[in-house]
Amino acid sequence: QVQLVESGGGLVQPGGSLRLSCAASKMIFRLYTMGWYRQAPGKQRELVATITGGGSINYADSVKGRFTISRDNAKNTVYLQMSSLKPEDTAVYYCTGGLARANEYWGQGTQVTVSS
């Protein structure tokens, strides 16, 4: 069973930065499309960014220019570098992965809170 474990969440002030990591196991990582989703209180889960095994990247409009997704296939890890954070970025962030689609498998999530 694919396992995805997120880390790096926490409390950060508006305008600050944070980097999330997701360690993947029990999968041929380089073949998988990986992604990050988030769910804010009272809202539906939404796509943040995805990255294919070949390195093609897609971002939600709300994070373009502020967030960067990347992957290290040697470490079976995907990252989300978040900069210029806003209070509306507060959410639980989930790492996802899959062969047919990016959100076949989900991690447990990590809380990101942007507040002064």
Secondary structure as UniProt FT lines:
FT   STRAND          3..7
FT   STRAND          10..12
FT   TURN            14..15
FT   STRAND          18..25
FT   HELIX           29..31
FT   STRAND          33..39
FT   TURN            41..42
FT   STRAND          46..51
FT   TURN            53..54
FT   STRAND          57..59
FT   TURN            61..66
FT   STRAND          67..72
FT   TURN            73..76
FT   STRAND          77..82
FT   HELIX           87..89
FT   STRAND          91..98
FT   TURN            102..103
FT   STRAND          105..106
FT   STRAND          110..114
//
